[in-house]
Amino acid sequence: MSILTVAAKYKDVLTIGLSVLSFIIACTSLFFSGRTAWHDRARLKITGRVVYDTIYGKAYKIEVTVLNVGRRDAVLEGILCHYEGNNTRYSFEKNGFVLKEKQREKFQIEYRDLILTDDDGDIYELENITVLDVEGKEHEIPNSNNLVTRFSKDA
């Protein structure tokens, strides 16, 4: 038997076999592409703490540390403060903060940031803080409500 007669006789089996093999290769390629894309992104590890004065024992700032644990660069704009009544204020850098892999940036919320006064003289109290990137995405700070409460109480 020649190869041509075998191929003609079993052409359906060969077609299905090659299709299954192509499907397995395509799925494997999709898995590794997705895995690479997942690992090759900017991921932020954000921590916050209340800093106390060593002499008087009073809180004088909230320090927020942002660490880029991903492979891609992350560009942060600054800290976004959320006040009562859906009011916000943020401190930002015009060009943003570029965080390369394993690089960190520290932000500070001071005593003067605890209240917001608008043009009408209304006063709003700080409720929550988040980190804002240049794309407008807000990144949560773990226990930020507790940090703000403890800072306002101990200041």
NUPAFI-637051 format. One line per 3 residues: number of its first residue (from 1); their letters; for each residue x, y, z of N, C-alpha, C, CB. Coordinates in nm, 3 decimals. Glycine has a CB too. Layout:
N
NUM	A	X Y Z X Y Z X Y Z X Y Z | ...
This chain:
155
1	MSI	0.083 -0.118 0.000 0.000 0.000 0.000 0.087 0.125 0.000 -0.094 0.000 0.120 | 0.049 0.212 -0.084 0.125 0.337 -0.089 0.064 0.438 0.009 0.126 0.394 -0.233 | 0.133 0.544 0.029 0.089 0.648 0.122 -0.038 0.714 0.071 0.200 0.754 0.143
4	LTV	-0.050 0.728 -0.058 -0.168 0.791 -0.114 -0.293 0.707 -0.092 -0.148 0.816 -0.263 | -0.282 0.578 -0.103 -0.400 0.494 -0.080 -0.439 0.493 0.067 -0.374 0.351 -0.128 | -0.341 0.494 0.157 -0.369 0.500 0.300 -0.435 0.634 0.335 -0.239 0.480 0.384
7	AAK	-0.383 0.741 0.278 -0.439 0.874 0.303 -0.580 0.884 0.248 -0.351 0.983 0.243 | -0.603 0.828 0.132 -0.737 0.833 0.073 -0.836 0.749 0.155 -0.734 0.783 -0.073 | -0.789 0.634 0.205 -0.877 0.545 0.280 -0.912 0.602 0.417 -0.811 0.409 0.296
10	YKD	-0.816 0.668 0.484 -0.837 0.719 0.620 -0.837 0.872 0.625 -0.728 0.665 0.714 | -0.886 0.936 0.520 -0.881 1.082 0.516 -0.965 1.147 0.625 -0.926 1.131 0.380 | -1.076 1.089 0.662 -1.159 1.146 0.770 -1.089 1.138 0.904 -1.295 1.075 0.777
13	VLT	-1.025 1.029 0.932 -0.952 1.013 1.059 -0.834 1.109 1.064 -0.903 0.867 1.075 | -0.762 1.124 0.954 -0.648 1.217 0.951 -0.695 1.362 0.969 -0.571 1.202 0.818 | -0.808 1.396 0.906 -0.860 1.532 0.919 -0.900 1.562 1.063 -0.980 1.551 0.826
16	IGL	-0.968 1.470 1.125 -1.008 1.490 1.265 -0.886 1.495 1.357 -1.104 1.378 1.311 | -0.790 1.407 1.333 -0.668 1.405 1.414 -0.591 1.536 1.404 -0.578 1.290 1.372 | -0.576 1.589 1.281 -0.506 1.717 1.263 -0.586 1.833 1.325 -0.481 1.743 1.113
19	SVL	-0.718 1.827 1.317 -0.800 1.931 1.377 -0.787 1.931 1.529 -0.947 1.913 1.338 | -0.788 1.814 1.590 -0.772 1.804 1.735 -0.634 1.853 1.777 -0.794 1.660 1.783 | -0.531 1.815 1.704 -0.395 1.860 1.734 -0.385 2.012 1.721 -0.294 1.792 1.641
22	SFI	-0.444 2.070 1.617 -0.444 2.216 1.600 -0.518 2.285 1.714 -0.506 2.255 1.466 | -0.629 2.228 1.757 -0.706 2.284 1.868 -0.625 2.283 1.998 -0.837 2.206 1.887 | -0.554 2.174 2.024 -0.472 2.164 2.146 -0.360 2.267 2.143 -0.413 2.022 2.161
25	IAC	-0.297 2.285 2.029 -0.188 2.384 2.017 -0.243 2.526 2.035 -0.117 2.371 1.879 | -0.360 2.554 1.977 -0.419 2.687 1.991 -0.458 2.717 2.136 -0.543 2.700 1.901 | -0.514 2.618 2.206 -0.551 2.638 2.347 -0.428 2.658 2.435 -0.631 2.517 2.399
28	TSL	-0.322 2.585 2.408 -0.197 2.602 2.483 -0.140 2.741 2.460 -0.095 2.494 2.442 | -0.142 2.786 2.336 -0.093 2.921 2.305 -0.177 3.028 2.373 -0.092 2.943 2.153 | -0.309 3.011 2.374 -0.398 3.105 2.441 -0.370 3.110 2.591 -0.544 3.069 2.416
31	FFS	-0.348 2.994 2.651 -0.319 2.990 2.796 -0.192 3.066 2.828 -0.306 2.844 2.843 | -0.085 3.042 2.753 0.041 3.109 2.783 0.036 3.258 2.751 0.153 3.044 2.707 | -0.040 3.299 2.650 -0.056 3.441 2.620 -0.132 3.512 2.732 -0.130 3.461 2.486
34	GRT	-0.238 3.449 2.780 -0.314 3.506 2.890 -0.233 3.513 3.018 -0.440 3.426 2.915 | -0.156 3.410 3.044 -0.072 3.407 3.164 0.033 3.517 3.159 -0.005 3.270 3.179 | 0.094 3.536 3.043 0.195 3.640 3.027 0.132 3.779 3.043 0.264 3.629 2.890
37	AWH	0.016 3.800 2.984 -0.052 3.929 2.997 -0.092 3.956 3.141 -0.175 3.934 2.907 | -0.134 3.853 3.214 -0.174 3.869 3.354 -0.055 3.908 3.441 -0.237 3.740 3.407 | 0.059 3.844 3.420 0.176 3.873 3.502 0.248 4.001 3.457 0.273 3.756 3.497
40	DRA	0.230 4.040 3.332 0.300 4.155 3.278 0.211 4.279 3.285 0.344 4.129 3.132 | 0.176 4.320 3.407 0.094 4.438 3.428 0.140 4.507 3.556 -0.057 4.402 3.434 | 0.093 4.627 3.573 0.126 4.702 3.695 0.030 4.659 3.806 0.117 4.857 3.671
43	RLK	0.086 4.616 3.917 0.006 4.581 4.034 0.058 4.663 4.151 0.012 4.426 4.066 | -0.034 4.720 4.225 0.004 4.809 4.334 -0.026 4.745 4.468 -0.067 4.943 4.321 | 0.070 4.753 4.557 0.049 4.714 4.697 0.046 4.844 4.776 0.162 4.614 4.749
46	ITG	-0.069 4.872 4.837 -0.090 4.999 4.905 -0.108 4.975 5.054 -0.212 5.074 4.846 | -0.032 5.047 5.134 -0.045 5.038 5.279 -0.056 5.180 5.335 0.076 4.962 5.343 | -0.124 5.191 5.445 -0.138 5.321 5.511 -0.119 5.305 5.661 -0.276 5.383 5.481
49	RVV	-0.070 5.411 5.723 -0.051 5.409 5.868 -0.060 5.551 5.922 0.086 5.344 5.906 | -0.099 5.559 6.048 -0.104 5.687 6.118 0.032 5.705 6.186 -0.222 5.693 6.222 | 0.093 5.820 6.165 0.225 5.849 6.222 0.207 5.939 6.343 0.319 5.916 6.116
52	YDT	0.267 5.898 6.454 0.256 5.971 6.581 0.385 6.045 6.611 0.222 5.875 6.696 | 0.371 6.159 6.678 0.485 6.237 6.723 0.548 6.163 6.841 0.443 6.382 6.763 | 0.679 6.151 6.841 0.747 6.075 6.947 0.745 6.146 7.082 0.891 6.047 6.907
55	IYG	0.742 6.276 7.082 0.746 6.350 7.208 0.608 6.361 7.272 0.804 6.489 7.186 | 0.510 6.405 7.195 0.377 6.431 7.251 0.281 6.314 7.235 0.317 6.552 7.185 | 0.312 6.220 7.151 0.226 6.103 7.132 0.099 6.133 7.056 0.191 6.045 7.265
58	KAY	0.096 6.243 6.982 -0.022 6.279 6.904 0.001 6.245 6.757 -0.055 6.430 6.920 | -0.108 6.210 6.689 -0.099 6.180 6.547 -0.081 6.310 6.470 -0.225 6.105 6.498 | 0.010 6.310 6.372 0.028 6.432 6.295 0.018 6.411 6.144 0.160 6.493 6.328
61	KIE	0.008 6.286 6.098 -0.015 6.264 5.954 -0.053 6.118 5.929 0.112 6.301 5.872 | -0.113 6.095 5.815 -0.135 5.960 5.763 -0.036 5.943 5.649 -0.285 5.937 5.715 | 0.040 5.836 5.655 0.138 5.809 5.551 0.091 5.691 5.467 0.278 5.781 5.613
64	VTV	0.078 5.712 5.338 0.033 5.609 5.245 0.151 5.571 5.157 -0.089 5.659 5.158 | 0.185 5.442 5.157 0.296 5.391 5.077 0.240 5.306 4.964 0.395 5.309 5.164 | 0.281 5.339 4.841 0.238 5.265 4.723 0.361 5.199 4.663 0.167 5.359 4.619
67	LNV	0.354 5.066 4.649 0.465 4.987 4.595 0.417 4.917 4.469 0.518 4.883 4.700 | 0.491 4.931 4.361 0.457 4.863 4.237 0.522 4.726 4.237 0.502 4.946 4.112 | 0.441 4.621 4.254 0.493 4.484 4.256 0.475 4.416 4.120 0.423 4.402 4.364
70	GRR	0.422 4.488 4.022 0.404 4.434 3.888 0.525 4.459 3.802 0.281 4.494 3.822 | 0.518 4.412 3.678 0.630 4.427 3.586 0.624 4.556 3.507 0.634 4.311 3.491 | 0.506 4.604 3.479 0.490 4.728 3.401 0.500 4.850 3.492 0.355 4.729 3.326
73	DAV	0.532 4.963 3.431 0.536 5.088 3.505 0.394 5.133 3.537 0.610 5.198 3.426 | 0.375 5.189 3.654 0.247 5.246 3.695 0.267 5.397 3.708 0.195 5.183 3.829 | 0.168 5.473 3.662 0.175 5.618 3.672 0.061 5.664 3.762 0.168 5.686 3.530
76	LEG	0.098 5.721 3.876 -0.001 5.767 3.974 -0.014 5.918 3.967 0.038 5.723 4.116 | -0.134 5.965 3.992 -0.158 6.108 3.990 -0.148 6.168 4.129 -0.294 6.138 3.930 | -0.200 6.098 4.230 -0.192 6.150 4.365 -0.294 6.085 4.456 -0.212 6.299 4.365
79	ILC	-0.322 6.153 4.567 -0.417 6.105 4.668 -0.550 6.177 4.648 -0.362 6.128 4.814 | -0.659 6.100 4.652 -0.794 6.155 4.640 -0.862 6.145 4.775 -0.876 6.081 4.529 | -0.902 6.259 4.831 -0.968 6.263 4.962 -1.119 6.274 4.941 -0.916 6.383 5.048
82	HYE	-1.194 6.184 5.004 -1.340 6.183 4.995 -1.396 6.242 5.124 -1.394 6.038 4.971 | -1.479 6.345 5.109 -1.538 6.413 5.223 -1.688 6.385 5.227 -1.512 6.565 5.217 | -1.753 6.428 5.334 -1.898 6.412 5.348 -1.968 6.480 5.230 -1.948 6.471 5.482
85	GNN	-2.084 6.426 5.194 -2.164 6.489 5.090 -2.106 6.474 4.951 -2.181 6.632 5.121 | -2.033 6.368 4.924 -1.972 6.341 4.792 -1.879 6.452 4.744 -2.081 6.321 4.689 | -1.814 6.519 4.834 -1.714 6.618 4.798 -1.578 6.551 4.795 -1.715 6.737 4.898
88	TRY	-1.496 6.591 4.700 -1.361 6.534 4.688 -1.260 6.647 4.668 -1.354 6.433 4.570 | -1.139 6.616 4.707 -1.025 6.704 4.682 -0.904 6.613 4.666 -1.004 6.810 4.798 | -0.816 6.649 4.577 -0.699 6.565 4.563 -0.574 6.648 4.544 -0.716 6.470 4.449
91	SFE	-0.466 6.592 4.595 -0.335 6.651 4.573 -0.270 6.570 4.463 -0.247 6.652 4.705 | -0.215 6.637 4.365 -0.163 6.565 4.249 -0.034 6.627 4.200 -0.266 6.563 4.138 | 0.035 6.549 4.123 0.155 6.593 4.053 0.115 6.611 3.907 0.274 6.491 4.070
94	KNG	0.155 6.721 3.846 0.111 6.753 3.710 0.145 6.641 3.611 0.173 6.884 3.665 | 0.266 6.592 3.616 0.309 6.487 3.523 0.291 6.347 3.578 0.454 6.508 3.486 | 0.247 6.335 3.700 0.227 6.204 3.762 0.355 6.150 3.823 0.174 6.106 3.660
97	FVL	0.338 6.045 3.901 0.450 5.976 3.963 0.469 5.844 3.889 0.427 5.952 4.117 | 0.583 5.825 3.827 0.609 5.701 3.754 0.674 5.603 3.851 0.700 5.725 3.629 | 0.607 5.490 3.871 0.661 5.385 3.957 0.705 5.269 3.870 0.556 5.339 4.063
100	KEK	0.833 5.245 3.868 0.885 5.130 3.795 0.870 5.007 3.883 1.034 5.152 3.752 | 0.911 4.893 3.832 0.899 4.768 3.907 0.978 4.778 4.038 0.949 4.648 3.823 | 0.915 4.739 4.149 0.972 4.737 4.284 1.008 4.877 4.335 1.096 4.650 4.287
103	QRE	0.946 4.979 4.283 0.970 5.116 4.329 0.850 5.162 4.413 0.993 5.212 4.208 | 0.875 5.249 4.509 0.769 5.294 4.598 0.760 5.446 4.601 0.791 5.241 4.740 | 0.642 5.492 4.638 0.616 5.635 4.654 0.535 5.653 4.781 0.541 5.695 4.529
106	KFQ	0.565 5.759 4.857 0.493 5.786 4.981 0.414 5.915 4.966 0.591 5.796 5.101 | 0.289 5.909 5.011 0.200 6.025 5.013 0.163 6.055 5.157 0.074 6.000 4.926 | 0.129 6.180 5.185 0.095 6.219 5.321 -0.036 6.296 5.325 0.208 6.302 5.383
109	IEY	-0.117 6.262 5.423 -0.238 6.337 5.455 -0.210 6.404 5.589 -0.368 6.244 5.461 | -0.216 6.537 5.591 -0.183 6.611 5.711 -0.309 6.659 5.782 -0.093 6.729 5.678 | -0.290 6.721 5.895 -0.401 6.766 5.980 -0.493 6.864 5.906 -0.346 6.832 6.106
112	RDL	-0.437 6.949 5.822 -0.518 7.047 5.750 -0.607 6.983 5.645 -0.428 7.149 5.683 | -0.583 6.856 5.610 -0.665 6.786 5.512 -0.788 6.720 5.574 -0.582 6.682 5.442 | -0.803 6.729 5.706 -0.916 6.664 5.772 -1.050 6.731 5.743 -0.894 6.662 5.921
115	ILT	-1.048 6.861 5.715 -1.174 6.929 5.686 -1.163 7.001 5.551 -1.209 7.030 5.799 | -1.277 7.017 5.489 -1.287 7.088 5.362 -1.392 7.197 5.379 -1.324 6.990 5.244 | -1.356 7.319 5.344 -1.448 7.431 5.351 -1.476 7.478 5.209 -1.391 7.547 5.439
118	DDD	-1.604 7.484 5.172 -1.637 7.530 5.037 -1.658 7.682 5.036 -1.763 7.458 4.985 | -1.698 7.735 4.923 -1.713 7.880 4.907 -1.825 7.937 4.992 -1.738 7.913 4.762 | -1.925 7.854 5.025 -2.037 7.901 5.105 -2.008 7.897 5.255 -2.159 7.819 5.075
121	GDI	-1.894 7.844 5.294 -1.858 7.834 5.435 -1.899 7.703 5.499 -1.920 7.946 5.510 | -1.953 7.611 5.421 -1.989 7.479 5.474 -1.863 7.397 5.499 -2.084 7.404 5.377 | -1.865 7.320 5.607 -1.749 7.240 5.646 -1.782 7.093 5.628 -1.706 7.270 5.792
124	YEL	-1.691 7.020 5.566 -1.708 6.877 5.543 -1.589 6.803 5.603 -1.722 6.844 5.391 | -1.618 6.691 5.666 -1.514 6.612 5.734 -1.465 6.500 5.643 -1.568 6.554 5.867 | -1.338 6.469 5.653 -1.276 6.363 5.572 -1.333 6.227 5.613 -1.122 6.364 5.589
127	ENI	-1.372 6.146 5.514 -1.427 6.014 5.540 -1.338 5.901 5.491 -1.562 6.002 5.477 | -1.276 5.919 5.374 -1.203 5.810 5.311 -1.095 5.869 5.221 -1.299 5.719 5.230 | -0.990 5.791 5.195 -0.886 5.832 5.102 -0.855 5.716 5.007 -0.757 5.876 5.178
130	TVL	-0.823 5.752 4.883 -0.784 5.653 4.781 -0.667 5.707 4.702 -0.903 5.620 4.687 | -0.601 5.619 4.629 -0.491 5.657 4.541 -0.547 5.663 4.399 -0.370 5.557 4.551 | -0.515 5.769 4.327 -0.567 5.791 4.193 -0.454 5.777 4.092 -0.633 5.930 4.183
133	DVE	-0.479 5.699 3.985 -0.379 5.690 3.879 -0.418 5.783 3.764 -0.365 5.545 3.829 | -0.332 5.796 3.663 -0.356 5.892 3.557 -0.471 5.851 3.466 -0.231 5.910 3.475 | -0.513 5.727 3.472 -0.627 5.682 3.393 -0.759 5.712 3.463 -0.616 5.533 3.364
136	GKE	-0.753 5.765 3.585 -0.873 5.798 3.660 -0.923 5.685 3.747 -0.980 5.840 3.567 | -0.849 5.576 3.756 -0.891 5.462 3.838 -0.848 5.486 3.982 -0.830 5.329 3.784 | -0.941 5.461 4.073 -0.913 5.477 4.215 -0.870 5.343 4.274 -1.038 5.533 4.291
139	HEI	-0.761 5.344 4.349 -0.712 5.224 4.416 -0.738 5.239 4.565 -0.559 5.201 4.386 | -0.808 5.142 4.622 -0.845 5.147 4.764 -0.722 5.133 4.853 -0.947 5.036 4.796 | -0.727 5.201 4.964 -0.626 5.186 5.068 -0.688 5.099 5.176 -0.579 5.327 5.126
142	PNS	-0.627 4.987 5.211 -0.686 4.900 5.312 -0.708 4.975 5.444 -0.598 4.777 5.335 | -0.826 4.960 5.500 -0.864 5.021 5.628 -0.851 5.173 5.628 -0.780 4.964 5.738 | -0.876 5.236 5.515 -0.861 5.382 5.510 -0.963 5.453 5.598 -0.872 5.431 5.367
145	NNL	-1.083 5.397 5.610 -1.183 5.459 5.699 -1.135 5.457 5.844 -1.319 5.387 5.688 | -1.076 5.345 5.886 -1.023 5.334 6.023 -0.904 5.428 6.043 -0.982 5.188 6.053 | -0.819 5.441 5.942 -0.705 5.532 5.952 -0.752 5.676 5.971 -0.616 5.521 5.827
148	VTR	-0.851 5.716 5.893 -0.902 5.854 5.902 -0.967 5.877 6.038 -1.003 5.883 5.788 | -1.043 5.781 6.085 -1.109 5.794 6.215 -1.006 5.805 6.328 -1.203 5.674 6.240 | -0.906 5.717 6.324 -0.802 5.719 6.428 -0.720 5.847 6.420 -0.711 5.596 6.413
151	FSK	-0.692 5.895 6.299 -0.614 6.018 6.284 -0.691 6.138 6.337 -0.576 6.040 6.137 | -0.820 6.148 6.303 -0.897 6.262 6.351 -0.920 6.259 6.501 -1.030 6.267 6.280 | -0.925 6.138 6.559 -0.947 6.125 6.702 -0.818 6.154 6.781 -1.000 5.984 6.735
154	DA	-0.705 6.109 6.730 -0.578 6.123 6.803 -0.501 6.251 6.771 -0.491 6.005 6.773 | -0.549 6.329 6.676 -0.475 6.451 6.638 -0.498 6.563 6.737 -0.516 6.497 6.497
